[in-house]
Amino acid sequence: MTGMAALNIPAPENTGGDWHFWGIFDSPRFPDNLPLAGEGLEWNTNALFGDYGIHECSDSLRCRGISLPKGTRVYSANHYRAILDMLARSVSKGQVPRHLAISDWLDTDEHLKTFFRFLNRFFDRFSPSEQNFVSVWIESQSQPPRRE
């Protein structure tokens, strides 16, 4: 899993993430609403990020009342990877992901620094046009919100 669903699963790094766990996992559309990612799936950022930030989370889901068949292992992006995945998905479509406000999900300056350190590590893996979209997005993260 990745994207917003992954942001609602507690991550090993204790980053804040989102707070709508039951909105995702108790949805009438569950499990069809889960953004699955990886080899052979539409949403696959492994060429960019490899296995960085992927963790096994079946016990965490079970502890929160999600019924999984015995022996089932579930893997999720950590919060840094989930944001990177959403960023990559947007820029690969030629879009600046203005909907991604990382301060909504990463609670501390240290978490933000860690995220940008990882983004910098992977930056050269984006195409030149994608790098431009990423750079515009990075700039937008340091700007105060516009008043309409």
Phi, psi and omega in degrees: 000153177210193177063212184298326178299315180295327178292346179260004176255128178306135182257152180301334183277359181059034173285158187297311183066199180263179185228023182247044184309309184287336174296330178273309191268355175241020180287146174300340181271356181296135004266006183295342181275357183279127177281104179273145184220157175132189183305131177080001180250159181302320182263096183223106179252017182299328178297329179276313193245357181059223179259014179304132170077014178263132179224153178279129188229015184298320179296320178298319178292316179300319179298337180262011174090010178277123182279121177232141176302144180306136179084354180288133176248132181242135180244141181224154169288142169288179186293323177298312182294320179301318178293316177301318179298315180294322176299311181298320180297316181293311184291333177291341176265007179076032183234143169276123185280073183296343179283349181268102176250095190297336178293346174288338187241337180249117195274339186236161175300324179296319177297318179297317178298318179298315179302310183293330174297316178292319178301318178298321179300324184262355189306316184293349179279346175280151175292163179305318180292322177294322177301322178298314179297319178298317180297319177298318180296316179302315179300321181293336181285342180258002180265141174294152179300143178281142175268131182269000000 
